[in-house]
Amino acid sequence: MVALPNLFDDLDRFLQASQFKDAWSDDGCCYANRLLFDFSDSDWEHLAAVIAGRERLWKLSLTQALTEITTKQSISILISFMREPDEELFYEAAVTLEENIRSGAELAIPPLEVQGVIEQKKRQTGKELLGVWSLEAEILRLIAKKGHP
C-alpha cells in the first residue's frame, strides 16, 4: 500500500523553514500555494489547529500562499488574520481576500462579517485603513448583490 502524502506536514515544515522573505517571494509562495490547492479536509483541520501557535512570519507567508485558494477554510483563515492585532497581517490578509473575491470566492465570503471586521479594526486603530478601500468596495458590491441590508 502506498502512503498518501501528508500535505499539511509538508506545508507546515516548508513555512517554518521559509523564514526569509527574499527566498519566499522568489519561489516559496508558489510551492506553498500548490500544496494548499490539493489540501484535503483533514489537512485543513490540522492547519486550523496549529495557526494560533505559529510565528508572525509563518502567518504572513501562509496569507500570501492562500492567494486564489477560494475554499471556505481559506476564507475563514484570512478573516481570522484580519482580526489579529498585527497591522501588517491585517493588510496582507485583506489584500489576499480581495484577490480571492476577484478570482471567484464570492460565494464563500460572508460579506457582513468581513465588513464588521474592517469596521472593528478602524475603531481599534482610529485609522481610515486606506489600504483596504478596494476590499471594502468589493464587500459592498457583494452585500448589494446578495441583497443584504
N, CA, C and O of each residue as an XYZ file, in Angstrom:
596
protein
N       0.845     -1.177      0.000
C       0.000      0.000      0.000
C       0.895      1.246      0.000
O       1.846      1.338      0.776
N       0.583      2.177     -0.859
C       1.347      3.410     -0.974
C       0.777      4.442     -0.004
O      -0.431      4.677      0.018
N       1.644      5.053      0.793
C       1.199      6.087      1.729
C       0.924      7.375      0.960
O       1.698      7.788      0.097
N      -0.185      7.984      1.296
C      -0.534      9.252      0.677
C       0.307     10.367      1.292
O       0.615     10.331      2.484
N       0.669     11.333      0.500
C       1.461     12.429      1.063
C       0.633     13.216      2.072
O      -0.565     13.427      1.880
N       1.275     13.639      3.130
C       0.604     14.476      4.114
C       0.925     15.919      3.761
O       1.977     16.444      4.125
N       0.015     16.543      3.057
C       0.256     17.893      2.548
C       0.368     18.908      3.672
O       1.142     19.861      3.574
N      -0.403     18.711      4.745
C      -0.302     19.646      5.863
C       1.114     19.649      6.436
O       1.701     20.712      6.637
N       1.661     18.464      6.699
C       3.019     18.393      7.264
C       4.037     19.020      6.312
O       4.946     19.727      6.746
N       3.880     18.759      5.020
C       4.790     19.352      4.034
C       4.710     20.884      4.080
O       5.734     21.566      4.094
N       3.488     21.410      4.103
C       3.307     22.863      4.140
C       3.858     23.441      5.439
O       4.568     24.447      5.424
N       3.536     22.813      6.549
C       3.977     23.318      7.842
C       5.506     23.361      7.929
O       6.080     24.369      8.341
N       6.148     22.282      7.546
C       7.622     22.262      7.547
C       8.180     23.324      6.601
O       9.146     24.014      6.928
N       7.569     23.447      5.444
C       8.048     24.412      4.463
C       7.901     25.840      4.984
O       8.825     26.644      4.853
N       6.744     26.165      5.576
C       6.536     27.518      6.098
C       7.488     27.815      7.255
O       7.959     28.944      7.396
N       7.770     26.815      8.078
C       8.705     27.026      9.183
C      10.131     27.221      8.677
O      10.904     27.969      9.276
N      10.479     26.564      7.597
C      11.829     26.689      7.046
C      11.980     27.921      6.166
O      13.095     28.393      5.948
N      10.880     28.440      5.664
C      10.910     29.576      4.734
C      10.752     30.887      5.478
O       9.804     31.634      5.237
N      11.657     31.162      6.361
C      11.545     32.359      7.179
C      12.342     33.531      6.606
O      12.626     34.491      7.322
N      12.704     33.462      5.325
C      13.452     34.533      4.694
C      12.623     35.099      3.557
O      12.311     34.383      2.605
N      12.264     36.365      3.638
C      11.350     36.979      2.671
C      11.839     36.902      1.229
O      11.026     36.693      0.328
N      13.149     37.065      0.975
C      13.642     37.053     -0.402
C      13.392     35.708     -1.070
O      12.846     35.653     -2.172
N      13.785     34.635     -0.417
C      13.577     33.294     -0.975
C      12.083     33.003     -1.103
O      11.654     32.336     -2.045
N      11.312     33.493     -0.175
C       9.873     33.248     -0.188
C       9.236     33.857     -1.423
O       8.458     33.198     -2.114
N       9.558     35.099     -1.702
C       8.912     35.769     -2.828
C       9.369     35.222     -4.173
O       8.652     35.353     -5.165
N      10.556     34.608     -4.226
C      11.041     34.054     -5.486
C      10.244     32.827     -5.909
O       9.622     32.833     -6.971
N      10.253     31.788     -5.105
C       9.583     30.542     -5.478
C       8.751     29.926     -4.359
O       7.847     29.131     -4.616
N       9.053     30.289     -3.139
C       8.416     29.651     -1.993
C       6.917     29.775     -1.975
O       6.210     28.806     -1.697
N       6.427     30.960     -2.269
C       4.983     31.185     -2.233
C       4.255     30.291     -3.235
O       3.184     29.763     -2.935
N       4.829     30.125     -4.414
C       4.204     29.279     -5.450
C       4.131     27.827     -4.998
O       3.120     27.155     -5.206
N       5.207     27.345     -4.379
C       5.221     25.960     -3.900
C       4.162     25.756     -2.812
O       3.407     24.785     -2.852
N       4.110     26.669     -1.845
C       3.122     26.558     -0.769
C       1.708     26.637     -1.325
O       0.822     25.919     -0.863
N       1.487     27.503     -2.311
C       0.181     27.641     -2.938
C      -0.251     26.339     -3.608
O      -1.411     25.941     -3.504
N       0.683     25.675     -4.298
C       0.362     24.396     -4.947
C      -0.024     23.338     -3.918
O      -0.932     22.542     -4.159
N       0.658     23.323     -2.774
C       0.295     22.377     -1.719
C      -1.127     22.649     -1.228
O      -1.921     21.723     -1.064
N      -1.439     23.913     -0.996
C      -2.763     24.283     -0.489
C      -3.880     23.919     -1.465
O      -4.973     23.548     -1.036
N      -3.626     24.018     -2.759
C      -4.638     23.654     -3.749
C      -5.080     22.206     -3.602
O      -6.219     21.868     -3.926
N      -4.190     21.349     -3.115
C      -4.504     19.925     -3.000
C      -4.878     19.493     -1.593
O      -4.992     18.296     -1.331
N      -5.070     20.435     -0.683
C      -5.405     20.095      0.705
C      -6.716     19.315      0.792
O      -7.686     19.604      0.092
N      -6.710     18.328      1.666
C      -7.925     17.577      1.996
C      -8.592     18.246      3.201
O      -8.021     19.154      3.805
N      -9.776     17.805      3.542
C     -10.445     18.335      4.734
C      -9.586     18.111      5.973
O      -9.517     18.970      6.852
N      -8.936     16.963      6.039
C      -8.062     16.657      7.174
C      -6.879     17.625      7.247
O      -6.504     18.075      8.330
N      -6.300     17.939      6.097
C      -5.201     18.907      6.068
C      -5.661     20.271      6.573
O      -4.955     20.918      7.346
N      -6.840     20.706      6.141
C      -7.373     21.994      6.593
C      -7.607     21.974      8.096
O      -7.344     22.967      8.775
N      -8.099     20.856      8.626
C      -8.322     20.745     10.073
C      -7.008     20.860     10.839
O      -6.930     21.561     11.848
N      -5.975     20.168     10.354
C      -4.660     20.264     11.004
C      -4.143     21.698     10.959
O      -3.616     22.205     11.950
N      -4.293     22.337      9.826
C      -3.823     23.713      9.672
C      -4.538     24.626     10.669
O      -3.896     25.423     11.354
N      -5.846     24.512     10.751
C      -6.623     25.349     11.671
C      -6.205     25.131     13.124
O      -6.248     26.056     13.934
N      -5.803     23.911     13.446
C      -5.431     23.584     14.823
C      -4.094     24.182     15.253
O      -3.866     24.368     16.448
N      -3.208     24.487     14.308
C      -1.873     24.958     14.686
C      -1.645     26.455     14.458
O      -0.659     27.005     14.950
N      -2.516     27.103     13.741
C      -2.284     28.500     13.343
C      -1.987     29.406     14.535
O      -1.041     30.192     14.493
N      -2.773     29.304     15.579
C      -2.618     30.226     16.714
C      -1.212     30.183     17.308
O      -0.722     31.197     17.806
N      -0.566     29.034     17.263
C       0.751     28.898     17.865
C       1.918     29.212     16.953
O       3.071     29.078     17.361
N       1.645     29.622     15.742
C       2.723     29.876     14.787
C       3.190     31.330     14.852
O       2.466     32.226     15.287
N       4.422     31.521     14.405
C       5.038     32.846     14.434
C       4.458     33.757     13.358
O       3.803     33.311     12.416
N       4.722     35.036     13.531
C       4.203     36.074     12.648
C       4.600     35.853     11.192
O       3.740     35.925     10.314
N       5.866     35.588     10.910
C       6.317     35.417      9.533
C       5.676     34.183      8.892
O       5.358     34.200      7.703
N       5.488     33.131      9.660
C       4.796     31.930      9.182
C       3.390     32.308      8.725
O       2.943     31.894      7.656
N       2.692     33.106      9.551
C       1.328     33.533      9.227
C       1.311     34.429      7.985
O       0.448     34.285      7.119
N       2.265     35.349      7.907
C       2.336     36.212      6.726
C       2.580     35.393      5.459
O       1.983     35.655      4.415
N       3.454     34.410      5.562
C       3.738     33.549      4.408
C       2.499     32.747      4.014
O       2.182     32.629      2.830
N       1.808     32.203      4.995
C       0.577     31.460      4.716
C      -0.446     32.366      4.043
O      -1.109     31.959      3.089
N      -0.572     33.581      4.534
C      -1.534     34.525      3.958
C      -1.275     34.731      2.470
O      -2.202     34.700      1.662
N      -0.027     34.938      2.118
C       0.320     35.132      0.713
C       0.085     33.866     -0.094
O      -0.324     33.939     -1.252
N       0.337     32.712      0.500
C       0.146     31.437     -0.200
C      -1.330     31.123     -0.429
O      -1.655     30.303     -1.288
N      -2.215     31.749      0.311
C      -3.652     31.499      0.163
C      -4.278     32.241     -1.022
O      -5.488     32.160     -1.230
N      -3.469     32.958     -1.793
C      -3.978     33.632     -2.984
C      -4.576     32.615     -3.943
O      -3.960     31.600     -4.270
N      -5.790     32.914     -4.385
C      -6.565     32.072     -5.305
C      -6.984     30.731     -4.718
O      -7.422     29.845     -5.451
N      -6.855     30.573     -3.414
C      -7.411     29.410     -2.715
C      -8.757     29.897     -2.183
O      -8.807     30.664     -1.221
N      -9.834     29.455     -2.802
C     -11.144     30.051     -2.525
C     -12.067     29.134     -1.725
O     -13.289     29.208     -1.857
N     -11.490     28.283     -0.910
C     -12.312     27.403     -0.074
C     -12.844     28.173      1.132
O     -12.332     29.236      1.482
N     -13.867     27.625      1.750
C     -14.392     28.257      2.972
C     -13.324     28.277      4.060
O     -13.251     29.223      4.845
N     -12.502     27.241      4.106
C     -11.447     27.183      5.128
C     -10.439     28.312      4.930
O     -10.036     28.961      5.896
N     -10.031     28.548      3.686
C      -9.041     29.600      3.435
C      -9.622     30.978      3.740
O      -8.931     31.840      4.283
N     -10.873     31.182      3.395
C     -11.528     32.463      3.667
C     -11.615     32.681      5.175
O     -11.380     33.786      5.663
N     -11.949     31.635      5.902
C     -12.028     31.717      7.360
C     -10.684     32.079      7.974
O     -10.623     32.884      8.904
N      -9.611     31.492      7.462
C      -8.266     31.799      7.957
C      -7.935     33.268      7.697
O      -7.430     33.958      8.583
N      -8.214     33.738      6.505
C      -7.916     35.131      6.169
C      -8.692     36.098      7.063
O      -8.140     37.096      7.527
N      -9.963     35.805      7.301
C     -10.764     36.659      8.181
C     -10.203     36.633      9.602
O     -10.160     37.665     10.271
N      -9.776     35.463     10.063
C      -9.195     35.387     11.416
C      -7.905     36.195     11.493
O      -7.635     36.817     12.520
N      -7.103     36.199     10.429
C      -5.883     37.005     10.410
C      -6.208     38.498     10.409
O      -5.450     39.295     10.963
N      -7.303     38.875      9.804
C      -7.706     40.281      9.822
C      -8.117     40.720     11.222
O      -8.099     41.913     11.526
N      -8.483     39.774     12.071
C      -8.879     40.083     13.450
C      -7.678     40.227     14.388
O      -7.809     40.762     15.489
N      -6.525     39.756     13.956
C      -5.346     39.819     14.826
C      -4.854     41.259     14.935
O      -5.089     42.061     14.031
N      -4.170     41.598     16.038
C      -3.722     42.979     16.240
C      -2.617     43.446     15.289
O      -2.435     44.650     15.111
N      -1.893     42.538     14.689
C      -0.779     42.884     13.803
C      -1.321     43.550     12.528
O      -2.049     42.923     11.759
N      -0.962     44.827     12.310
C      -1.493     45.563     11.158
C      -0.992     45.016      9.824
O      -1.745     44.990      8.850
N       0.265     44.580      9.764
C       0.774     44.026      8.507
C       0.024     42.749      8.140
O      -0.302     42.529      6.973
N      -0.247     41.912      9.133
C      -1.009     40.690      8.886
C      -2.429     41.038      8.442
O      -2.977     40.396      7.547
N      -3.022     42.053      9.069
C      -4.355     42.514      8.667
C      -4.362     42.907      7.191
O      -5.221     42.466      6.428
N      -3.393     43.745      6.794
C      -3.350     44.222      5.412
C      -3.059     43.090      4.421
O      -3.682     43.026      3.361
N      -2.130     42.205      4.751
C      -1.829     41.066      3.860
C      -3.068     40.192      3.680
O      -3.376     39.762      2.569
N      -3.776     39.934      4.778
C      -4.992     39.115      4.697
C      -6.068     39.827      3.876
O      -6.775     39.192      3.094
N      -6.191     41.144      4.055
C      -7.185     41.910      3.292
C      -6.877     41.878      1.798
O      -7.779     41.707      0.979
N      -5.604     42.042      1.445
C      -5.206     42.014      0.032
C      -5.486     40.635     -0.574
O      -6.017     40.533     -1.679
N      -5.130     39.596      0.147
C      -5.369     38.235     -0.357
C      -6.863     37.961     -0.468
O      -7.311     37.351     -1.438
N      -7.632     38.404      0.514
C      -9.082     38.211      0.464
C      -9.678     38.915     -0.750
O     -10.532     38.357     -1.439
N      -9.229     40.137     -1.009
C      -9.725     40.855     -2.187
C      -9.370     40.114     -3.480
O     -10.203     39.982     -4.377
N      -8.126     39.632     -3.564
C      -7.721     38.869     -4.750
C      -8.586     37.620     -4.906
O      -8.947     37.243     -6.020
N      -8.910     36.989     -3.797
C      -9.723     35.777     -3.854
C     -11.160     36.071     -4.272
O     -11.782     35.268     -4.968
N     -11.681     37.205     -3.855
C     -13.025     37.601     -4.299
C     -13.013     37.762     -5.811
O     -13.918     37.293     -6.502
N     -11.993     38.420     -6.315
C     -11.899     38.664     -7.759
C     -11.650     37.377     -8.554
O     -11.922     37.321     -9.754
N     -11.127     36.337     -7.873
C     -10.869     35.083     -8.592
C     -11.988     34.065     -8.394
O     -11.835     32.902     -8.767
N     -13.112     34.489     -7.812
C     -14.267     33.608     -7.760
C     -14.682     33.117     -6.395
O     -15.483     32.186     -6.311
N     -14.178     33.694     -5.321
C     -14.527     33.209     -3.987
C     -15.767     33.871     -3.416
O     -16.097     33.660     -2.249
N     -16.459     34.668     -4.216
C     -17.522     35.462     -3.618
C     -18.620     34.612     -2.974
O     -19.297     35.094     -2.067
N     -18.816     33.380     -3.405
C     -19.826     32.541     -2.779
C     -19.426     32.114     -1.371
O     -20.291     31.858     -0.533
N     -18.122     32.035     -1.104
C     -17.635     31.609      0.202
C     -17.439     32.774      1.165
O     -17.157     32.556      2.343
N     -17.583     33.995      0.690
C     -17.313     35.180      1.504
C     -18.553     35.566      2.305
O     -19.631     35.730      1.736
N     -18.408     35.711      3.614
C     -19.505     36.287      4.410
C     -19.320     37.816      4.457
O     -18.614     38.321      5.330
N     -19.946     38.553      3.528
C     -19.634     39.977      3.393
C     -19.920     40.806      4.644
O     -19.161     41.721      4.962
N     -20.992     40.501      5.349
C     -21.305     41.282      6.545
C     -20.260     41.051      7.632
O     -19.918     41.972      8.373
N     -19.757     39.830      7.726
C     -18.707     39.542      8.706
C     -17.426     40.299      8.364
O     -16.800     40.889      9.245
N     -17.035     40.284      7.095
C     -15.823     40.991      6.678
C     -15.982     42.494      6.911
O     -15.061     43.150      7.397
N     -17.142     43.032      6.566
C     -17.398     44.447      6.793
C     -17.280     44.771      8.284
O     -16.719     45.803      8.655
N     -17.804     43.897      9.127
C     -17.714     44.092     10.576
C     -16.281     44.062     11.080
O     -15.916     44.844     11.958
N     -15.465     43.167     10.533
C     -14.061     43.084     10.927
C     -13.322     44.366     10.544
O     -12.527     44.881     11.329
N     -13.579     44.876      9.354
C     -12.933     46.115      8.902
C     -13.363     47.282      9.794
O     -12.527     48.084     10.210
N     -14.649     47.380     10.085
C     -15.140     48.466     10.943
C     -14.539     48.375     12.342
O     -14.177     49.392     12.932
N     -14.435     47.163     12.870
C     -13.838     46.971     14.195
C     -12.370     47.401     14.197
O     -11.914     48.046     15.142
N     -11.638     47.050     13.153
C     -10.225     47.436     13.047
C     -10.100     48.953     12.974
O      -9.190     49.527     13.573
N     -11.002     49.608     12.248
C     -10.980     51.078     12.176
C     -11.167     51.686     13.565
O     -10.469     52.630     13.934
N     -12.113     51.141     14.332
C     -12.353     51.655     15.679
C     -11.141     51.419     16.580
O     -10.766     52.285     17.370
N     -10.534     50.241     16.452
C      -9.382     49.903     17.295
C      -8.179     50.787     16.998
O      -7.475     51.215     17.913
N      -7.945     51.056     15.732
C      -6.745     51.797     15.345
C      -6.984     53.296     15.245
O      -6.036     54.078     15.319
N      -8.225     53.704     15.078
C      -8.528     55.109     14.872
C      -8.079     55.601     13.502
O      -7.945     56.804     13.281
N      -7.847     54.663     12.582
C      -7.380     54.995     11.240
C      -8.463     54.688     10.209
O      -9.397     53.931     10.471
N      -8.318     55.278      9.058
C      -9.234     55.018      7.943
C      -8.876     53.746      7.183
O      -9.699     53.250      6.414
N      -7.685     53.209      7.371
C      -7.257     51.970      6.702
C      -7.323     52.120      5.184
O      -8.030     51.378      4.502
N      -6.584     53.078      4.677
C      -6.610     53.390      3.251
C      -6.328     52.183      2.369
O      -6.859     52.093      1.262
N      -5.507     51.257      2.838
C      -5.134     50.102      2.033
C      -6.235     49.087      1.807
O      -6.046     48.134      1.051
N      -7.376     49.268      2.443
C      -8.464     48.295      2.257
C      -9.688     48.891      1.574
O     -10.753     48.274      1.565
N      -9.550     50.073      1.009
C     -10.698     50.677      0.333
C     -11.234     49.800     -0.784
O     -12.450     49.668     -0.929
N     -10.365     49.204     -1.570
C     -10.857     48.379     -2.675
C     -11.521     47.103     -2.153
O     -12.479     46.620     -2.756
N     -11.024     46.548     -1.039
C     -11.709     45.403     -0.430
C     -13.079     45.837      0.066
O     -14.063     45.121     -0.121
N     -13.150     46.993      0.692
C     -14.446     47.494      1.159
C     -15.427     47.665      0.004
O     -16.610     47.354      0.142
N     -14.945     48.153     -1.123
C     -15.810     48.310     -2.299
C     -16.314     46.951     -2.780
O     -17.484     46.814     -3.138
N     -15.441     45.954     -2.790
C     -15.850     44.596     -3.191
C     -16.881     44.034     -2.218
O     -17.846     43.393     -2.635
N     -16.684     44.268     -0.938
C     -17.622     43.776      0.077
C     -18.976     44.456     -0.088
O     -20.011     43.794     -0.013
N     -18.982     45.761     -0.310
C     -20.250     46.465     -0.526
C     -20.959     45.951     -1.772
O     -22.185     45.841     -1.793
N     -20.187     45.636     -2.811
C     -20.767     45.067     -4.026
C     -21.418     43.707     -3.720
O     -22.512     43.412     -4.202
N     -20.729     42.884     -2.913
C     -21.274     41.573     -2.565
C     -22.535     41.709     -1.711
O     -23.500     40.966     -1.889
N     -22.515     42.661     -0.790
C     -23.693     42.870      0.052
C     -24.885     43.274     -0.809
O     -25.988     42.757     -0.631
N     -24.661     44.196     -1.740
C     -25.747     44.632     -2.629
C     -26.213     43.467     -3.514
O     -27.411     43.296     -3.740
N     -25.264     42.676     -4.008
C     -25.602     41.555     -4.888
C     -26.415     40.488     -4.165
O     -27.336     39.902     -4.734
N     -26.063     40.242     -2.902
C     -26.752     39.201     -2.136
C     -28.019     39.720     -1.455
O     -28.748     38.957     -0.822
N     -28.273     41.025     -1.592
C     -29.495     41.587     -1.054
C     -29.466     41.826      0.439
O     -30.518     41.885      1.076
N     -28.283     41.965      1.008
C     -28.184     42.281      2.436
C     -28.508     43.749      2.649
O     -28.356     44.570      1.745
N     -28.959     44.069      3.861
C     -29.226     45.497      4.154
C     -27.969     46.316      4.172
O     -28.022     47.524      4.402
